[in-house]
Amino acid sequence: MVTDKIFPSPDGIHKHDLEEGALFAPRFDAHGLIVAVVLDDETSTLLMVAHMNEEALRKTLTTGSAHYWSRSRNRLWHKGEESGNTQEVVELRTDCDQDVIELRVRQKGAGVACHTGRYSCFYRVVQGTEGEFTLTKDESMQPQFDPAQVYRK
Protein backbone atom coordinates (compact mmCIF):
# COMPACT_ATOMS: atom_id res chain seq x y z
CA MET A 1 0.00 0.00 0.00
CA VAL A 2 1.29 3.47 -0.87
CA THR A 3 1.94 5.53 2.23
CA ASP A 4 3.12 8.77 0.64
CA LYS A 5 0.32 11.30 0.55
CA ILE A 6 0.09 12.71 -2.95
CA PHE A 7 -3.09 14.71 -2.47
CA PRO A 8 -3.14 17.71 -0.15
CA SER A 9 -5.27 17.38 2.96
CA PRO A 10 -8.49 19.41 2.78
CA ASP A 11 -8.01 20.23 6.48
CA GLY A 12 -7.20 23.89 6.85
CA ILE A 13 -8.32 24.77 3.33
CA HIS A 14 -10.91 27.54 3.44
CA LYS A 15 -14.38 26.30 2.43
CA HIS A 16 -14.57 28.77 -0.46
CA ASP A 17 -11.22 27.61 -1.82
CA LEU A 18 -12.23 23.95 -1.47
CA GLU A 19 -15.52 24.57 -3.31
CA GLU A 20 -14.43 27.12 -5.90
CA GLY A 21 -10.66 26.82 -6.19
CA ALA A 22 -8.47 24.78 -8.53
CA LEU A 23 -6.77 22.65 -5.85
CA PHE A 24 -7.79 18.98 -5.94
CA ALA A 25 -7.89 17.93 -2.27
CA PRO A 26 -10.13 14.86 -2.01
CA ARG A 27 -11.75 14.29 1.38
CA PHE A 28 -11.24 10.66 2.34
CA ASP A 29 -13.38 9.37 5.23
CA ALA A 30 -12.16 8.03 8.58
CA HIS A 31 -11.38 4.70 6.86
CA GLY A 32 -9.29 6.41 4.18
CA LEU A 33 -11.97 5.92 1.50
CA ILE A 34 -13.92 8.13 -0.87
CA VAL A 35 -17.12 7.15 -2.70
CA ALA A 36 -16.75 6.70 -6.46
CA VAL A 37 -19.88 6.95 -8.62
CA VAL A 38 -19.32 5.39 -12.05
CA LEU A 39 -21.30 6.41 -15.15
CA ASP A 40 -21.19 5.21 -18.75
CA ASP A 41 -19.65 8.11 -20.70
CA GLU A 42 -21.93 7.67 -23.72
CA THR A 43 -25.30 7.00 -22.04
CA SER A 44 -24.81 8.54 -18.55
CA THR A 45 -26.22 5.30 -17.12
CA LEU A 46 -25.22 4.68 -13.52
CA LEU A 47 -23.04 1.59 -13.71
CA MET A 48 -21.77 1.10 -10.18
CA VAL A 49 -20.81 2.73 -6.91
CA ALA A 50 -17.48 1.78 -5.37
CA HIS A 51 -14.84 3.14 -3.02
CA MET A 52 -11.32 4.37 -3.62
CA ASN A 53 -8.45 4.85 -1.25
CA GLU A 54 -5.60 7.21 -2.06
CA GLU A 55 -3.65 4.54 -3.94
CA ALA A 56 -6.66 3.55 -6.08
CA LEU A 57 -7.32 7.19 -6.95
CA ARG A 58 -3.66 7.77 -7.80
CA LYS A 59 -3.51 4.65 -10.02
CA THR A 60 -6.76 5.62 -11.74
CA LEU A 61 -5.43 9.08 -12.52
CA THR A 62 -2.00 7.90 -13.66
CA THR A 63 -3.09 4.88 -15.74
CA GLY A 64 -6.47 6.03 -17.09
CA SER A 65 -7.95 2.69 -16.02
CA ALA A 66 -10.31 2.44 -13.04
CA HIS A 67 -8.93 1.09 -9.76
CA TYR A 68 -10.93 0.74 -6.56
CA TRP A 69 -10.56 -0.38 -2.97
CA SER A 70 -12.41 -3.62 -2.30
CA ARG A 71 -13.85 -3.46 1.20
CA SER A 72 -14.85 -7.14 1.10
CA ARG A 73 -11.38 -8.30 0.00
CA ASN A 74 -9.56 -5.52 1.87
CA ARG A 75 -7.25 -4.81 -1.06
CA LEU A 76 -6.69 -2.67 -4.12
CA TRP A 77 -8.72 -3.86 -7.10
CA HIS A 78 -8.14 -3.07 -10.77
CA LYS A 79 -11.57 -3.24 -12.39
CA GLY A 80 -11.54 -6.16 -14.77
CA GLU A 81 -8.48 -7.88 -13.31
CA GLU A 82 -10.34 -11.22 -13.35
CA SER A 83 -13.15 -10.69 -15.87
CA GLY A 84 -11.31 -8.58 -18.45
CA ASN A 85 -14.12 -6.01 -18.25
CA THR A 86 -12.01 -2.94 -17.58
CA GLN A 87 -13.09 0.68 -17.39
CA GLU A 88 -11.25 3.33 -19.41
CA VAL A 89 -11.66 6.64 -17.59
CA VAL A 90 -12.83 9.42 -19.89
CA GLU A 91 -13.35 12.04 -17.20
CA LEU A 92 -13.03 12.29 -13.44
CA ARG A 93 -14.92 14.90 -11.44
CA THR A 94 -15.43 15.69 -7.79
CA ASP A 95 -18.39 17.22 -6.01
CA CYS A 96 -18.46 20.64 -4.34
CA ASP A 97 -16.84 19.61 -1.06
CA GLN A 98 -14.61 16.97 -2.68
CA ASP A 99 -15.90 13.94 -0.77
CA VAL A 100 -17.30 12.04 -3.79
CA ILE A 101 -15.65 11.16 -7.09
CA GLU A 102 -17.55 10.77 -10.36
CA LEU A 103 -15.95 8.69 -13.08
CA ARG A 104 -17.19 8.69 -16.65
CA VAL A 105 -15.93 5.52 -18.27
CA ARG A 106 -15.91 3.45 -21.42
CA GLN A 107 -16.37 -0.19 -20.54
CA LYS A 108 -14.01 -2.60 -22.28
CA GLY A 109 -14.32 -6.36 -22.72
CA ALA A 110 -17.89 -7.66 -22.58
CA GLY A 111 -19.09 -4.15 -21.72
CA VAL A 112 -20.38 -4.97 -18.26
CA ALA A 113 -19.77 -3.31 -14.90
CA CYS A 114 -21.48 -5.75 -12.55
CA HIS A 115 -19.97 -8.94 -11.16
CA THR A 116 -23.32 -10.61 -11.97
CA GLY A 117 -22.44 -10.22 -15.66
CA ARG A 118 -24.78 -7.29 -16.27
CA TYR A 119 -24.14 -3.92 -17.91
CA SER A 120 -24.96 -2.09 -14.64
CA CYS A 121 -25.11 -3.06 -10.98
CA PHE A 122 -28.48 -1.27 -10.87
CA TYR A 123 -30.60 -3.90 -12.63
CA ARG A 124 -33.42 -4.21 -10.07
CA VAL A 125 -36.37 -1.89 -9.48
CA VAL A 126 -37.96 -1.44 -6.03
CA GLN A 127 -41.75 -1.72 -6.28
CA GLY A 128 -44.64 -1.94 -3.88
CA THR A 129 -46.72 -0.11 -1.38
CA GLU A 130 -46.13 0.84 2.23
CA GLY A 131 -44.86 -2.15 4.17
CA GLU A 132 -44.55 -4.50 1.20
CA PHE A 133 -41.72 -3.91 -1.20
CA THR A 134 -40.20 -6.25 -3.73
CA LEU A 135 -37.44 -6.18 -6.29
CA THR A 136 -38.19 -6.73 -9.96
CA LYS A 137 -35.38 -7.36 -12.43
CA ASP A 138 -35.07 -5.05 -15.41
CA GLU A 139 -35.33 -7.62 -18.21
CA SER A 140 -33.31 -5.39 -20.54
CA MET A 141 -30.26 -6.10 -18.37
CA GLN A 142 -29.67 -9.82 -18.80
CA PRO A 143 -26.29 -11.25 -17.77
CA GLN A 144 -23.72 -11.25 -20.57
CA PHE A 145 -21.64 -14.00 -18.95
CA ASP A 146 -21.83 -16.65 -16.24
CA PRO A 147 -20.07 -15.24 -13.14
CA ALA A 148 -19.25 -18.78 -11.91
CA GLN A 149 -17.17 -19.32 -15.07
CA VAL A 150 -15.44 -15.92 -14.92
CA TYR A 151 -14.70 -15.56 -11.21
CA ARG A 152 -13.12 -18.85 -10.27
CA LYS A 153 -11.33 -17.67 -7.13
C-alpha positions as CSV (number, residue, x, y, z in Angstrom):
1,M,0.0,0.0,0.0
2,V,1.3,3.5,-0.9
3,T,1.9,5.5,2.2
4,D,3.1,8.8,0.6
5,K,0.3,11.3,0.6
6,I,0.1,12.7,-2.9
7,F,-3.1,14.7,-2.5
8,P,-3.1,17.7,-0.1
9,S,-5.3,17.4,3.0
10,P,-8.5,19.4,2.8
11,D,-8.0,20.2,6.5
12,G,-7.2,23.9,6.8
13,I,-8.3,24.8,3.3
14,H,-10.9,27.5,3.4
15,K,-14.4,26.3,2.4
16,H,-14.6,28.8,-0.5
17,D,-11.2,27.6,-1.8
18,L,-12.2,23.9,-1.5
19,E,-15.5,24.6,-3.3
20,E,-14.4,27.1,-5.9
21,G,-10.7,26.8,-6.2
22,A,-8.5,24.8,-8.5
23,L,-6.8,22.6,-5.9
24,F,-7.8,19.0,-5.9
25,A,-7.9,17.9,-2.3
26,P,-10.1,14.9,-2.0
27,R,-11.8,14.3,1.4
28,F,-11.2,10.7,2.3
29,D,-13.4,9.4,5.2
30,A,-12.2,8.0,8.6
31,H,-11.4,4.7,6.9
32,G,-9.3,6.4,4.2
33,L,-12.0,5.9,1.5
34,I,-13.9,8.1,-0.9
35,V,-17.1,7.2,-2.7
36,A,-16.8,6.7,-6.5
37,V,-19.9,7.0,-8.6
38,V,-19.3,5.4,-12.0
39,L,-21.3,6.4,-15.1
40,D,-21.2,5.2,-18.7
41,D,-19.7,8.1,-20.7
42,E,-21.9,7.7,-23.7
43,T,-25.3,7.0,-22.0
44,S,-24.8,8.5,-18.6
45,T,-26.2,5.3,-17.1
46,L,-25.2,4.7,-13.5
47,L,-23.0,1.6,-13.7
48,M,-21.8,1.1,-10.2
49,V,-20.8,2.7,-6.9
50,A,-17.5,1.8,-5.4
51,H,-14.8,3.1,-3.0
52,M,-11.3,4.4,-3.6
53,N,-8.5,4.8,-1.3
54,E,-5.6,7.2,-2.1
55,E,-3.6,4.5,-3.9
56,A,-6.7,3.5,-6.1
57,L,-7.3,7.2,-7.0
58,R,-3.7,7.8,-7.8
59,K,-3.5,4.6,-10.0
60,T,-6.8,5.6,-11.7
61,L,-5.4,9.1,-12.5
62,T,-2.0,7.9,-13.7
63,T,-3.1,4.9,-15.7
64,G,-6.5,6.0,-17.1
65,S,-8.0,2.7,-16.0
66,A,-10.3,2.4,-13.0
67,H,-8.9,1.1,-9.8
68,Y,-10.9,0.7,-6.6
69,W,-10.6,-0.4,-3.0
70,S,-12.4,-3.6,-2.3
71,R,-13.9,-3.5,1.2
72,S,-14.9,-7.1,1.1
73,R,-11.4,-8.3,0.0
74,N,-9.6,-5.5,1.9
75,R,-7.3,-4.8,-1.1
76,L,-6.7,-2.7,-4.1
77,W,-8.7,-3.9,-7.1
78,H,-8.1,-3.1,-10.8
79,K,-11.6,-3.2,-12.4
80,G,-11.5,-6.2,-14.8
81,E,-8.5,-7.9,-13.3
82,E,-10.3,-11.2,-13.3
83,S,-13.1,-10.7,-15.9
84,G,-11.3,-8.6,-18.4
85,N,-14.1,-6.0,-18.3
86,T,-12.0,-2.9,-17.6
87,Q,-13.1,0.7,-17.4
88,E,-11.2,3.3,-19.4
89,V,-11.7,6.6,-17.6
90,V,-12.8,9.4,-19.9
91,E,-13.4,12.0,-17.2
92,L,-13.0,12.3,-13.4
93,R,-14.9,14.9,-11.4
94,T,-15.4,15.7,-7.8
95,D,-18.4,17.2,-6.0
96,C,-18.5,20.6,-4.3
97,D,-16.8,19.6,-1.1
98,Q,-14.6,17.0,-2.7
99,D,-15.9,13.9,-0.8
100,V,-17.3,12.0,-3.8
101,I,-15.6,11.2,-7.1
102,E,-17.5,10.8,-10.4
103,L,-16.0,8.7,-13.1
104,R,-17.2,8.7,-16.6
105,V,-15.9,5.5,-18.3
106,R,-15.9,3.5,-21.4
107,Q,-16.4,-0.2,-20.5
108,K,-14.0,-2.6,-22.3
109,G,-14.3,-6.4,-22.7
110,A,-17.9,-7.7,-22.6
111,G,-19.1,-4.2,-21.7
112,V,-20.4,-5.0,-18.3
113,A,-19.8,-3.3,-14.9
114,C,-21.5,-5.7,-12.5
115,H,-20.0,-8.9,-11.2
116,T,-23.3,-10.6,-12.0
117,G,-22.4,-10.2,-15.7
118,R,-24.8,-7.3,-16.3
119,Y,-24.1,-3.9,-17.9
120,S,-25.0,-2.1,-14.6
121,C,-25.1,-3.1,-11.0
122,F,-28.5,-1.3,-10.9
123,Y,-30.6,-3.9,-12.6
124,R,-33.4,-4.2,-10.1
125,V,-36.4,-1.9,-9.5
126,V,-38.0,-1.4,-6.0
127,Q,-41.8,-1.7,-6.3
128,G,-44.6,-1.9,-3.9
129,T,-46.7,-0.1,-1.4
130,E,-46.1,0.8,2.2
131,G,-44.9,-2.1,4.2
132,E,-44.6,-4.5,1.2
133,F,-41.7,-3.9,-1.2
134,T,-40.2,-6.3,-3.7
135,L,-37.4,-6.2,-6.3
136,T,-38.2,-6.7,-10.0
137,K,-35.4,-7.4,-12.4
138,D,-35.1,-5.0,-15.4
139,E,-35.3,-7.6,-18.2
140,S,-33.3,-5.4,-20.5
141,M,-30.3,-6.1,-18.4
142,Q,-29.7,-9.8,-18.8
143,P,-26.3,-11.2,-17.8
144,Q,-23.7,-11.3,-20.6
145,F,-21.6,-14.0,-19.0
146,D,-21.8,-16.6,-16.2
147,P,-20.1,-15.2,-13.1
148,A,-19.2,-18.8,-11.9
149,Q,-17.2,-19.3,-15.1
150,V,-15.4,-15.9,-14.9
151,Y,-14.7,-15.6,-11.2
152,R,-13.1,-18.8,-10.3
153,K,-11.3,-17.7,-7.1
